[in-house]
Amino acid sequence: MFFQTLKGKIVFVTGTYQGIGQSIATLFLAEGCIVIGADLAYENPDLTAVKESFYTVKLDLADQQNILRVSCAVSEKIGVPDIVVNCAGISTIDFVIESQVEDWEKVFSVNSTAVYLLSKEFAKQMVVAKKSGRIIQIASQAGKNGYRGMASYCASKHAVLGLTKVMALELAQNDILVNAVCPGIVETPMKARERIEGGLIRGMSAQEVYEEDCSQIPLGRTAKPEEVAQVVLF
């Protein structure tokens, strides 16, 4: 095992149905953790034991009451998490002057507000239980830079970084460390969709966008989800 101390730790991860979140859940399970995966794609709104040490729950991150219900259910039925990873996210593709406020608000509800609520609720549980812990936000290089056609996504990830910095300061005294991981371009189903939609508004094919992506990276290739998961594990 990479870290013996992780065995038996309770880990809550959002966005585990596919992509980076799935890789994170898989890696923590391999380290002997008890993992709760939350995702809108799961069918059961109640905590469900899928296999030994792995539970899933349907979670709509745009629904604040759903977030509060799930966070309470996790602590009551399994225990206060030692590690929380806010990984789930969504994006819309459009130039700002052609974008819709409804899309902006939906992206912020999932990428920023939900991260705030889950981090807040689980941090409160950790403090009350006098439990040291880790809260890890999957932000993005889009939280540091701007990308054409991705204003709402970039702005929402900038917000996550601001939240992370404040929570890190406030919770350090409780031995709760709050950090953000900011991946670059990662090959996920969401990225594949973004290339198609981004290519359409820029007059490019998805392949041309992919080649442009690779040309901006010194290694000449994009990242794999499991590579991001390794950083989260660290």
C-alpha positions in Angstrom: 0.0 0.0 0.0 1.1 3.5 -0.7 0.2 4.8 2.7 -0.5 2.3 5.5 -2.3 5.1 7.4 -5.1 5.3 4.8 -6.5 1.8 5.5 -10.0 2.1 7.0 -10.2 5.9 6.3 -13.7 7.1 5.2 -13.5 8.9 1.9 -16.3 10.8 0.3 -15.9 11.6 -3.5 -18.3 13.3 -5.9 -18.4 12.5 -9.6 -17.3 8.9 -9.3 -19.4 7.5 -12.1 -16.7 8.3 -14.7 -13.6 10.3 -15.4 -11.3 11.6 -12.7 -13.7 10.9 -9.9 -13.9 7.2 -10.9 -10.1 7.0 -10.9 -9.9 8.6 -7.5 -12.5 6.2 -6.0 -10.7 3.2 -7.5 -7.3 4.3 -6.1 -8.6 4.9 -2.6 -10.4 1.6 -2.6 -7.1 -0.1 -3.5 -5.5 1.6 -0.5 -8.0 0.0 1.8 -10.3 2.9 2.4 -14.1 3.0 2.8 -15.3 5.0 -0.2 -18.6 6.7 -0.7 -19.1 7.7 -4.3 -21.8 10.4 -5.1 -23.0 11.1 -8.6 -26.1 12.2 -10.4 -25.7 9.1 -12.7 -26.4 6.6 -9.9 -29.9 5.3 -9.6 -30.4 4.9 -5.8 -31.0 8.1 -3.8 -30.0 6.2 -0.6 -26.6 4.9 0.3 -26.1 1.6 -1.4 -23.3 -0.9 -0.7 -22.0 -1.9 -4.2 -19.2 -4.1 -2.9 -17.0 -4.4 0.2 -16.0 -0.9 1.3 -17.7 0.9 -1.6 -21.0 2.7 -1.4 -22.8 4.9 -3.9 -25.5 7.4 -3.7 -27.4 9.5 -6.3 -26.6 13.2 -5.7 -27.8 16.2 -7.6 -25.3 18.9 -6.9 -27.7 21.5 -8.2 -30.1 20.7 -5.4 -29.0 22.2 -2.1 -31.4 20.1 0.0 -30.2 17.0 -1.6 -26.7 17.9 -0.7 -27.6 18.5 3.0 -29.5 15.2 3.1 -26.7 13.1 1.7 -24.0 14.7 3.9 -26.1 13.9 7.0 -26.8 10.4 5.8 -23.1 9.6 5.2 -22.1 10.7 8.8 -25.0 8.9 10.4 -24.8 5.6 8.5 -21.1 5.2 7.8 -19.3 7.9 9.8 -17.7 11.3 9.5 -15.4 11.3 6.5 -11.7 11.6 7.0 -11.2 12.7 3.4 -13.6 14.7 1.2 -12.9 15.1 -2.5 -15.1 17.5 -4.5 -14.5 16.3 -8.0 -17.8 16.5 -9.9 -18.1 19.4 -12.3 -20.0 20.5 -15.4 -19.3 22.9 -18.3 -21.0 24.8 -21.0 -19.4 26.1 -24.2 -20.2 29.5 -25.6 -18.7 32.9 -26.2 -19.6 35.3 -23.4 -21.7 37.7 -25.6 -23.8 34.7 -26.8 -24.1 32.9 -23.5 -27.2 32.5 -21.3 -27.5 33.5 -17.7 -29.3 30.1 -17.0 -26.1 28.2 -18.1 -23.9 30.5 -16.0 -26.1 29.9 -12.9 -26.2 26.1 -13.5 -22.4 25.8 -13.8 -21.9 27.8 -10.6 -24.5 25.8 -8.7 -22.6 22.6 -9.4 -19.0 23.7 -9.6 -18.9 26.4 -6.8 -22.0 26.4 -4.6 -22.1 22.6 -4.2 -18.4 22.6 -3.4 -19.0 25.3 -0.7 -21.9 23.4 0.8 -20.3 20.0 0.9 -17.0 21.4 2.2 -18.8 23.4 4.9 -21.1 20.6 6.1 -18.3 17.9 6.3 -15.9 20.4 7.9 -18.5 21.1 10.6 -18.9 17.4 11.2 -15.1 17.0 11.5 -14.8 19.9 13.9 -17.6 18.6 16.1 -16.1 15.1 16.1 -12.7 16.5 16.8 -11.5 14.6 13.8 -8.5 15.7 11.7 -9.1 15.5 8.0 -8.5 16.5 4.4 -10.8 18.4 2.0 -9.5 18.3 -1.5 -11.1 20.3 -4.3 -10.6 19.3 -7.9 -10.3 22.8 -9.4 -8.5 23.3 -12.7 -6.0 25.3 -14.6 -9.1 27.1 -15.7 -9.2 28.4 -12.1 -6.0 30.3 -12.9 -6.3 31.1 -16.6 -8.9 32.0 -19.2 -10.1 29.8 -22.1 -12.2 30.8 -25.1 -15.8 29.7 -24.8 -15.5 28.7 -21.2 -16.3 31.8 -19.2 -18.7 30.2 -16.7 -16.4 27.2 -16.1 -13.3 29.4 -15.6 -15.1 31.7 -13.3 -16.6 28.9 -11.2 -13.1 27.3 -10.8 -11.6 30.7 -9.8 -14.3 30.7 -7.1 -13.3 27.3 -5.9 -9.7 28.4 -5.5 -10.8 31.4 -3.4 -12.9 29.2 -1.2 -10.0 26.8 -0.8 -7.6 29.4 0.4 -10.0 30.8 3.0 -11.0 27.4 4.3 -7.3 26.3 4.5 -6.7 29.3 6.8 -9.8 28.9 8.9 -9.5 25.1 9.5 -5.8 24.6 10.0 -6.2 25.0 13.7 -8.5 22.0 13.7 -5.9 19.9 11.8 -8.2 19.9 8.8 -6.1 20.6 5.7 -7.9 22.1 2.6 -6.2 21.9 -0.7 -7.0 22.2 -4.4 -5.6 20.1 -7.3 -5.6 22.0 -10.6 -5.3 19.6 -13.5 -4.6 20.7 -17.0 -6.2 18.9 -19.9 -7.4 15.5 -18.9 -8.9 12.9 -21.2 -12.5 12.5 -19.8 -15.9 12.2 -21.4 -16.5 15.8 -20.5 -13.4 16.9 -22.3 -14.4 14.9 -25.4 -17.7 16.8 -25.5 -16.0 20.1 -24.9 -13.8 19.6 -28.0 -16.9 18.9 -30.2 -18.8 21.9 -28.9 -15.8 24.2 -28.7 -14.8 23.2 -32.2 -18.2 24.1 -33.6 -18.1 27.7 -32.3 -14.5 28.1 -33.4 -14.8 26.5 -36.9 -12.6 23.5 -35.9 -13.0 19.8 -35.8 -12.6 18.0 -32.5 -9.4 16.4 -33.8 -8.0 19.8 -34.5 -8.9 21.0 -31.0 -7.2 17.9 -29.6 -4.0 18.6 -31.6 -4.1 22.2 -30.4 -4.4 21.0 -26.8 -1.3 18.7 -27.2 0.7 21.4 -28.9 0.4 23.5 -25.7 1.9 20.8 -23.4 5.6 20.2 -23.1 5.1 16.4 -22.9 3.1 16.6 -26.1 0.2 14.7 -24.6 -2.8 15.3 -22.4 -3.2 13.8 -18.9 -5.0 10.5 -17.9 -7.5 10.5 -15.0 -5.4 8.1 -13.0 -2.5 10.6 -13.0 -4.7 13.2 -11.3 -5.9 10.5 -8.9 -2.3 9.9 -7.8 -1.9 13.6 -6.9 -5.1 13.4 -4.8 -3.8 10.3 -3.0 -0.6 12.1 -2.2 
